[in-house]
Each structure stands twice: as structure tokens, then as C-alpha cells.
Amino acid sequence: MKHLFFILCALICVQVASAQVYSYRFENKDAFKTFPQLVQANERMVVKSMPSFNVDSLLEDDRELDELGGYPFRFGYAFDVDYSLDDGKWSEDGDRRIWSMRFYSEGAYSLNFVFSEMILSPEAELYLFSSNGSMVYGPITANQNITDGKFQTILLEGKDVVIQLIEPTITKERSQLSVSRVVHGYRIHSPR
């Protein structure tokens, strides 16, 4: 019985480890040397610019809430959006297809994303990266597919971030992706 317990624990650990998504920071902004499969931000990419909003008003509200205490730290302003694979741009590179969409929000310290649907084919890899090459999050793979299809990313440094899906040409139209929220990070430190 003890032997079976240890085998079960080992299998759970392997499953948890394979489901992790890694993030990488590049002080020299040379992410594209480490990840040559990524297509750098360019003028052919579809760009979704987030509208401006009153950051000063939010910071004033945050100061008041911080003084009162007991409230969670608010770091960002969320934009509800509805973007899918139909809204980005596909390109082909040999035996692979690459879908890209670039997000820009003026003045953001960071951007993060909520996917209302993320179902990746077994061969697909999804990456998010800062356009300047300072940060990469991924690959996100079919290991991260969950029953309800929802997925939330980490905070990605900067105001300009690319989401990129890479898949073999033969798996055309098997992955599904919908971005439902973009969060503009306007604060980076808690006052406490």
C-alpha cells in the first residue's frame, strides 16, 4: 500500500510540473536570441490599442483605500474585450502557421490577459512577450487546456505585448483562442 501511495504521489508531481508555464526576463532585451521561433513585433501585425483612462483619479482612489486599510491592492485597470483568432493575423513559415496580435496601452507598467477560451491543439505553442524583447511567457501548451477553457496570464512588463500562437500547418483550425480582458498595470508597488 505504501508503494502505491508513493507511485501516485510521483505521478501527481509529474503532472503538476508539466502543467507549469515559465516566464523569462532578459535584462539585455535579447529574448529573440533565446526564442528564435518568435516573430518580432512589426508593422504587419494587427495592433489593438487600449483607450486612455484617468489614471490620476484611480491613484487618488487607491491612496484613500490604502489609508483605510483592509482592501486588496489594486494594480491595474481592466478593459473588457472580445478578440479571437479571427481578429489577429496568420502567416506561414515553412511547415508552421503563426498567429499574432499586438496589444498596446500607453503608460502601462505591465499588461496581463484573461482568455475566456483557450483550447490548444497538442502541437501548438502559445507565447506572450514584451515587444522590446525584455520578457517572454511560455510556451503555453495543451497541458494548460482546462475543462472550461479559461486561462489567465502573469503580468508582462511594458505597454506593448504580443500574443503569438505557433502551430504546424497540418493542425489548421484546431486551436481556439479568445481574449476577454486586457489589464493595464498602472501601479507596481504596494504602499505597505
Backbone as a ProteinNet text record, in pm:
[ID]
protein_1_A
[PRIMARY]
MKHLFFILCALICVQVASAQVYSYRFENKDAFKTFPQLVQANERMVVKSMPSFNVDSLLEDDRELDELGGYPFRFGYAFDVDYSLDDGKWSEDGDRRIWSMRFYSEGAYSLNFVFSEMILSPEAELYLFSSNGSMVYGPITANQNITDGKFQTILLEGKDVVIQLIEPTITKERSQLSVSRVVHGYRIHSPR
[TERTIARY]
82.1	0	87.1	193.6	284.7	347.8	384.9	446.6	349.9	224.1	122.5	104.7	107.4	94.7	208.3	332.3	446.8	441.1	394.6	379	274.2	163.9	58.3	110	183.6	241.5	337.5	420.3	514.6	440.8	334.1	255.5	191.2	142.6	83.5	189.8	308.3	417.6	457.6	464.1	498	390.6	263.8	154.5	159.3	181.8	189.1	307.1	422.4	541.8	522.1	453	434	329.8	250.3	146.6	193.5	317	366.7	403.4	383.6	426.9	535.4	643.6	757.3	759.3	813.2	836.2	985.3	1032.6	1174.4	1192.5	1289.8	1326.1	1461.9	1475.7	1600.7	1644.5	1741.5	1790.1	1844.6	1906.2	1962.6	1861.8	1736.5	1627.3	1659.6	1717.5	1757.1	1678.9	1552	1467.2	1464	1477.7	1462.4	1583.8	1693.2	1806.9	1775.3	1711	1674.6	1552.1	1461.8	1336.9	1329.3	1412.8	1414.4	1285.4	1199.6	1074.1	972.7	996	902.7	925	814	820.7	812	916.2	920.2	808.2	769.3	664.7	703.5	606.3	632.1	504.4	516.2	403.1	294.3	322.4	219.8	126.5	162	77.9	-44.2	-153.1	-272.6	-242.3	-268.6	-244.2	-378.1	-400.6	-519.2	-473.3	-506.8	-469.7	-583	-547.5	-646.8	-674.1	-798.9	-831.3	-765.2	-747.8	-690.7	-795.9	-749.1	-838.5	-770.1	-843.9	-793.4	-716.3	-585	-500.6	-494.3	-487.7	-478.3	-596.9	-715.3	-835.1	-826.2	-779.9	-764.6	-659	-548.1	-442.5	-492.9	-576.2	-634.1	-725.7	-810.8	-896	-810.9	-702.6	-614.5	-549.5	-508.6	-448.2	-546.9	-671.4	-774.2	-798.2	-807.5	-829	-708	-587.6	-466.2	-461.1	-505.2	-506.4	-608.9	-722.4	-824.6	-779.1	-704.3	-655.5	-764.3	-724	-818.7	-869.9	-822.2	-865.2	-752	-784.7	-677.8	-608.2	-480.7	-400.7	-451.9	-490.3	-533.9	-415.5	-374.6	-258.3	-293.5	-415.4	-444.7	-588.6	-608	-739	-772.2	-887.4	-923.8	-1012.1	-977.1	-1059.1	-1125	-1256.2	-1326.5	-1322.9	-1274.2	-1258.5	-1316.3	-1319.8	-1367.9	-1288.6	-1168.2	-1081.8	-1058.3	-1064.3	-1041.7	-935.4	-912.4	-816.4	-855.8	-985	-1031.1	-982.3	-948.9	-911.4	-762.1	-681.1	-537.3	-496.1	-366.8	-315.5	-235	-265.1	-193.2	-86.1	25.7	128.1	181	243.7	300.6	450.8	518.6	664.4	703.3	721.3	752.6	635	657.3	551.9	477.8	487.1	414.7	336.8	229.2	146.5	168.1	170.7	193.2	82.6	11	-92.9	-38.1	-56.5	-6.6	-110	-108.4	-185.3	-104.5	-94.9	-14.6	-109.4	-79.1	-161.2	-76.7	-135.7	-64.9	-154.4	-98.1	-172.2	-76.4	-90.3	1.3	15.1	140.1	168.7	164.8	137.1	126.5	263.4	271.8	391.4	391.2	270.7	256.6	122.1	111.4	-15.8	-32.7	-154.1	-184.3	-320.5	-348.9	-461	-542.3	-672.7	-763	-822	-809.4	-866.9	-997	-1106.6	-1233.6	-1238.4	-1153.6	-1143.6	-998.6	-941.8	-806.7	-799.7	-811.7	-800.5	-696	-580.8	-470.1	-458.7	-429.8	-406	-278.1	-260.2	-143.5	-9	-5.1	121.1	142.4	43.7	50.7	130.4	190.2	257.7	211.2	172.9	129.5	232.6	272.8	368.8	311.6	348.3	324.1	459.4	488.3	618.8	613.3	699.1	713.9	776.2	722.1	770.7	918.2	967	1107.2	1203.1	1152.1	1236.9	1283	1217.2	1259.8	1195.1	1086.7	1017.2	942	943.9	868.9	796.4	670.7	589.9	546.3	593.4	555.4	668.8	648.4	528	411.5	293.7	169.6	127.9	95.5	66.5	-67.6	-98.4	-221.6	-224.1	-108.3	-106.3	-185	-199.7	-273.9	-421.4	-464.2	-607.2	-683	-786.4	-870.9	-1014.7	-1098.4	-1233.9	-1310.9	-1307.1	-1388.3	-1317.7	-1191.1	-1120.1	-1068.2	-1083.5	-1038.3	-889.7	-820.5	-679.4	-642.8	-558.2	-511.8	-360	-301.7	-156.1	-97.4	33.5	105.9	111	170.1	192.4	313.9	298.1	409.6	455.3	582.4	643.3	619.7	579.9	571.2	431.3	426.2	298.9	266.7	355.3	343.5	375.7	272.5	288.7	227.3	295	248.2	201.6	87.3	41.8	63.4	129	162.8	135.1	61.1	29.1	105	181.2	258.5	208.8	171.7	124.7	162.4	176.1	204.1	90	124.2	24.2	-82.8	-45.1	-141.4	-249.4	-230.6	-332	-421.8	-431.9	-509.3	-648.4	-683.1	-814.7	-850.6	-750.2	-779.6	-768.8	-690	-678.9	-787.4	-828.4	-928.1	-874.3	-894.8	-839.6	-928.1	-966.9	-1044.9	-995.5	-954.7	-910.7	-1032.3	-1062.7	-1181.1	-1146	-1020.8	-983.8	-835.6	-806.5	-669.5	-656.7	-557.5	-538.8	-414.4	-435.9	-330.6	-279	-156.5	-97	-46.9	-104.3	-63.1	10.6	16.3	93.7	177.9	299.2	384.5	421	395.3	431.3	314.8	300.5	202.3	260.9	176.1	226.7	274.4	244.1	280.1	415.7
-119.2	0	126.4	123.9	238.5	263.2	155.1	164.2	229.9	192.7	250.9	399.9	438.1	578.5	661.6	612.4	686	696.9	592.7	598	702.2	704.9	802.9	945	967.1	1098.8	1140.9	1048.3	1078.8	1117.9	1047	1079.7	1217.7	1251.7	1384.5	1491.9	1471.6	1569.4	1589.2	1481.9	1491.5	1571.2	1546.6	1618.8	1767.6	1801.5	1942.2	2009.9	1944	2002.4	2025.7	1934.5	1950.3	2056.7	2097.2	2197.2	2339.3	2355.9	2489.5	2564.7	2695.8	2784.3	2873.1	2886.7	2963.5	3103.4	3195.4	3330.9	3358.9	3436.1	3466.1	3616.9	3669.2	3811.8	3821.4	3920.5	3942.6	4086.7	4104.7	4239.8	4311.5	4235	4295.1	4302.1	4268.1	4271.8	4188.1	4069.9	3983.6	3851.7	3859.2	3739.6	3664.5	3735.1	3672.2	3586.4	3601.5	3510.2	3375.4	3379.2	3257.1	3190.4	3269.9	3219	3259.6	3198.4	3238.2	3204.6	3120.1	3084.5	3199.1	3299	3410.6	3511.5	3564.7	3670.2	3802.8	3882.7	4010.3	4102.3	4192.7	4290.2	4367	4383.3	4457.4	4526.5	4606.9	4688	4604.6	4479.2	4394.9	4331.7	4337.6	4277.5	4364.4	4298.2	4369	4423.3	4553.2	4616.9	4657.6	4616.2	4657.1	4755.1	4882.5	4986.1	5005.1	5001.9	5021.5	5171.6	5208.1	5350.7	5410.1	5539.8	5606.8	5612.8	5630.2	5642.2	5732.5	5776.2	5871.9	5799.7	5784.9	5717	5796.9	5930.1	6013.9	5992.7	5979.6	5955.8	5821.5	5719	5587.1	5589.6	5660.3	5669.5	5740.2	5842	5912	5818.3	5744.9	5645	5542.2	5498.3	5398.3	5451.7	5578.1	5637.8	5636.1	5671.7	5671	5529.8	5432.7	5293.9	5240.6	5278.1	5233.7	5287.4	5413.2	5473.1	5405.2	5368.1	5299	5159.3	5094.6	4959.4	4855.9	4730.9	4621	4593.8	4669.6	4648.1	4583	4497.9	4437.4	4544.1	4518.6	4609.3	4606.3	4722.6	4733.3	4786.1	4709.4	4747.5	4787.9	4750.3	4771.4	4805.5	4848.8	4883.7	4783.8	4718.5	4612.2	4664.1	4624.2	4650.6	4519.7	4518.5	4401.6	4408.7	4303	4297.8	4166.2	4150.6	4026.4	4003.5	3945.9	3919.8	3769.7	3721.4	3578.6	3563.3	3441.6	3415.1	3484.4	3512.9	3584.5	3728.5	3784.2	3925.2	3950.5	3847	3862.8	3837.2	3811.9	3788	3658.6	3574.7	3449.6	3469.9	3401.1	3394.5	3251.8	3214.7	3080.9	3091.5	2998.1	2992.7	2846.2	2800.9	2659.9	2572.2	2481	2387.9	2432.3	2559.5	2609.3	2735.9	2755.1	2876	2956.4	3087.2	3175.5	3279.9	3283.9	3385.3	3487.5	3615.1	3720.5	3829.2	3884.6	4004.6	4083.9	4212.3	4300.2	4389.9	4408.6	4492	4607.6	4726.9	4847.4	4927.2	4970	5055	5159.4	5281.4	5390.4	5406.8	5412.6	5437.8	5315.4	5197.9	5078.1	5032.8	4996.4	4930.4	4783.9	4728.6	4587.5	4567.6	4455.3	4410.9	4264.4	4225.8	4083.6	4057.7	3929.8	3892.4	3780.9	3785.2	3678.1	3622.4	3490.5	3422	3355.7	3387.2	3321.7	3185.2	3166.8	3037.4	3018.3	2908.1	2872	2720.5	2671.2	2527.5	2511.4	2459.7	2447.1	2303.3	2289.4	2156.2	2101	1968.8	1909.4	1960.8	2005.6	2050.5	2201.7	2274.9	2421.5	2473.1	2590.7	2663.1	2807.9	2860.2	2998	3072.7	3189.8	3273.6	3413.9	3478.7	3621.3	3682.7	3796.6	3857.8	4009.1	4074.8	4219.7	4250.5	4347.6	4378.9	4416	4471.3	4512.9	4398.6	4277.4	4162	4145.1	4211.6	4203.3	4088.8	4030	3927.6	3833.8	3703.9	3602.8	3514.8	3485.2	3394	3280.8	3159.3	3046.3	2947.6	2841.2	2815.6	2767.1	2812.4	2759.6	2651.5	2533.3	2420.2	2356.8	2248.8	2174.2	2126	2119.2	2082.4	2181.4	2304.5	2405.3	2409.8	2328.7	2322.5	2272.9	2344.9	2300.1	2292.9	2227.7	2197.5	2319.8	2428	2543.5	2635.8	2607.9	2684.5	2819.2	2854.5	2985.2	2978.4	3092.5	3098	3243.2	3264.4	3398.9	3399.8	3503.5	3512.1	3586	3582.1	3664.5	3807.6	3898.2	4034.8	4035.6	4094.8	4108.2	4253.1	4270.5	4402.4	4486.2	4611.2	4705.7	4735.8	4830.3	4878.4	4817.2	4731.1	4677.1	4527.7	4442.8	4298.1	4227.2	4121.9	4040.7	3905.4	3859.8	3722.9	3649.1	3533.3	3460.3	3311	3255.6	3113.1	3051.5	2947	2876.9	2732.8	2687.2	2550.3	2496.1	2364.5	2306.4	2335.5	2353.8	2383	2274.8	2150.3	2040.1	2043.5	2123.9	2130.7	2252	2303.9	2424	2418.2	2526.4	2548.1	2448.5	2393.3	2304.7	2377.2	2482	2559	2665.6	2700.3	2806.4	2902.8	3030.5	3131.8	3255.5	3303.9	3426.9	3506.4	3629.6	3720.2	3798.7	3792	3861.6	3982.2	3991	4103.1	4134.4	4264.3	4314	4404.8	4378.9	4459.6	4545.8	4677.4	4778.4	4799.7	4756.6	4776.9	4919	4994.1	5133	5155.1	5053.6	5060.5	4935.7	4951.4	4834	4799.3	4888.2	4859.7	4885.5	4796.8	4816.4	4918	5005.2	5106.4	5046.3	4921	4861.9	4801.9
0	0	0	79.9	85.4	-51.1	-118.3	-250.5	-350.3	-347.3	-434.8	-406.4	-280.2	-241.4	-301.7	-294.2	-347.1	-500	-564.9	-710.5	-748.3	-678	-702.5	-681.2	-572.4	-545.8	-656.3	-704.2	-811.8	-939.3	-971.9	-1090.8	-1080.6	-964.1	-943.3	-960.9	-905.4	-918.3	-1064	-1140.8	-1282.4	-1356.2	-1325.8	-1390.5	-1358.3	-1232	-1191.6	-1259.2	-1262.5	-1324.1	-1473.3	-1541.4	-1686	-1718.1	-1622.3	-1646	-1617.7	-1573.8	-1543.1	-1670.8	-1664.6	-1772.4	-1713.8	-1786.6	-1735.9	-1794.5	-1715.4	-1764	-1756.1	-1852.2	-1864.3	-1877.3	-1803	-1813.6	-1880	-1965.6	-2038.6	-2017	-1927.2	-1894.2	-2017.4	-2109.4	-2231.3	-2345.2	-2315.1	-2413	-2536.7	-2512.9	-2624	-2624	-2592.3	-2586.4	-2719	-2827.9	-2958.4	-2996.2	-2925.2	-2943.2	-2878.2	-2762	-2690.2	-2751.6	-2806.6	-2865.8	-3013.7	-3098.2	-3240.1	-3314.7	-3257.7	-3323.5	-3318.8	-3234.1	-3221.8	-3333.7	-3384.5	-3485.1	-3410.8	-3424.9	-3353.8	-3401	-3310.4	-3341.6	-3467.5	-3555.7	-3678.9	-3724.3	-3828.2	-3875.2	-3942.7	-3977.7	-4040.4	-3937.3	-3810.8	-3707.1	-3679	-3647.8	-3601.8	-3463	-3442.8	-3312.8	-3253.7	-3129.5	-3055.5	-2948.3	-2968.1	-2872.2	-2772.8	-2645.5	-2541.5	-2526.8	-2497.3	-2483.1	-2359.4	-2361.5	-2244.4	-2133	-2010.8	-1895.6	-1794.1	-1693	-1596.2	-1484.5	-1503.3	-1405.6	-1275.8	-1285.9	-1165.2	-1072.4	-1130.1	-1048.7	-977.1	-1048.4	-986.5	-876.2	-899.7	-797.5	-671.8	-690.2	-574.5	-495.8	-567.5	-501.4	-427.6	-492.3	-432.1	-303.7	-304.5	-183.6	-66.5	-96.6	7.7	61	-28.2	14	90.4	47.9	116.6	259.7	276.5	410.8	501.3	445.9	524.6	564.6	476.3	502.4	483.6	474.7	463.7	323.3	225.5	87.6	9	-86.9	-167.3	-251.7	-279.8	-362.3	-505.2	-555.6	-695.4	-775.6	-875.2	-953.8	-1096.1	-1142	-1282.9	-1311.9	-1433.2	-1485.6	-1596.9	-1587.3	-1681.2	-1794.2	-1914.2	-2032.5	-2073.3	-2080.8	-2132.2	-2284.7	-2346.8	-2491.6	-2542.4	-2672.4	-2733	-2861.6	-2847	-2961.8	-2974	-3096.8	-3121.1	-3230.1	-3271.5	-3378	-3508	-3525.6	-3644.7	-3648.4	-3532.6	-3525	-3542.8	-3532.5	-3549	-3692.5	-3710.9	-3845.7	-3848.1	-3946.1	-3967	-4072.7	-4055.3	-4159	-4161.4	-4270.6	-4280.7	-4294.9	-4230.1	-4232.5	-4244.8	-4368.1	-4390.4	-4354.2	-4259.4	-4219	-4093.8	-4061.7	-3944.3	-3977.8	-3900.5	-3910.2	-3784.1	-3798.9	-3684.2	-3682.4	-3569.5	-3549	-3450.2	-3481.6	-3393.6	-3375	-3255.3	-3224.9	-3122.4	-3147	-3062.5	-2982.8	-2854.7	-2766.8	-2716	-2719	-2676.9	-2583	-2469.6	-2376.6	-2321.5	-2368.3	-2333.5	-2182.3	-2136.1	-1995.4	-1905.2	-1960	-1876.3	-1827.8	-1699.6	-1646.9	-1688.7	-1699.6	-1736.7	-1804.8	-1875.4	-1931	-1893.6	-1861.7	-1849.1	-1912.1	-1936.6	-2021.1	-1958.1	-1984.3	-1944.7	-2073.6	-2089.6	-2203.6	-2158.4	-2226.7	-2195.5	-2261.9	-2363.2	-2429.8	-2471.7	-2427.3	-2469.2	-2476.3	-2596	-2620	-2729.8	-2692.2	-2785.4	-2835	-2963.1	-3018	-2955	-2954.3	-2888.8	-2941.7	-3065.9	-3125.6	-3113.6	-3066.8	-3064.1	-2945.1	-2964.7	-2856.3	-2861.2	-2746.1	-2733.4	-2650.4	-2698	-2627.8	-2612.6	-2503.3	-2486.9	-2458.6	-2521.1	-2498.5	-2514.5	-2438.6	-2449.5	-2584.8	-2655.2	-2789.9	-2791.9	-2681	-2676.8	-2644.3	-2627.8	-2603.2	-2459.8	-2365.3	-2225.3	-2147.8	-2200.6	-2124.8	-2219.1	-2184.4	-2258.5	-2157.5	-2186.8	-2106.3	-2197.8	-2168.1	-2249.7	-2264.1	-2338.7	-2416	-2329.9	-2366.2	-2311.8	-2410.8	-2361.2	-2449.1	-2412.7	-2478.7	-2449	-2304.6	-2238	-2095.7	-2010.5	-2058.4	-1984	-2022.6	-2118.4	-2151.7	-2029.5	-1991.5	-1881.7	-1931.4	-1855.2	-1898.8	-1945.6	-1869.9	-1908.4	-2007	-2040.8	-2142.3	-2097.5	-1971.9	-1923.7	-1885.5	-1900.5	-1866.7	-1839.6	-1739.8	-1705.7	-1704.8	-1762.6	-1771.3	-1651.4	-1644	-1548.2	-1602	-1524.7	-1570	-1662.5	-1778.7	-1872	-1873	-1856.9	-1845.4	-1970.8	-1950.2	-2060.4	-2108.3	-2201.8	-2256.6	-2392.8	-2443.2	-2578.1	-2573.8	-2588.5	-2572.5	-2693.2	-2736.6	-2848.9	-2795.8	-2846.5	-2823.1	-2954.5	-2945.2	-3067	-3050.5	-3144.1	-3147.3	-3264.1	-3234	-3336.7	-3341	-3461.4	-3475	-3612	-3622.9	-3754.7	-3851.7	-3977.6	-4080.1	-4086.4	-4059.8	-4070.2	-3962.6	-3856.5	-3749.9	-3766.3	-3885.3	-3913.6	-3850.8	-3781.5	-3721.5	-3612.5	-3543.5	-3431	-3297.8	-3289.8	-3165.1	-3162	-3040.3	-3020.8	-2916.3	-2940	-2851.6	-2852.8	-2734.1	-2722.6	-2603.1	-2628.5	-2521.8	-2475.3	-2345.7	-2294.4	-2207.3	-2164	-2077.2	-2093.1	-2099.8	-2100.5	-1978.7	-1894.6	-1773.5	-1789.5	-1780.8	-1787.7	-1645.5	-1618.3	-1485.7	-1471.6	-1380.4	-1361.7	-1229.9	-1143.6	-1018	-1008.6	-952.6	-941.4	-798.5	-704.9	-564.5	-471.2	-376.6	-269.8	-171.3	-114.4	-21.7	111.3	137.6	267.1	265.8
[MASK]
++++++++++++++++++++++++++++++++++++++++++++++++++++++++++++++++++++++++++++++++++++++++++++++++++++++++++++++++++++++++++++++++++++++++++++++++++++++++++++++++++++++++++++++++++++++++++++++++

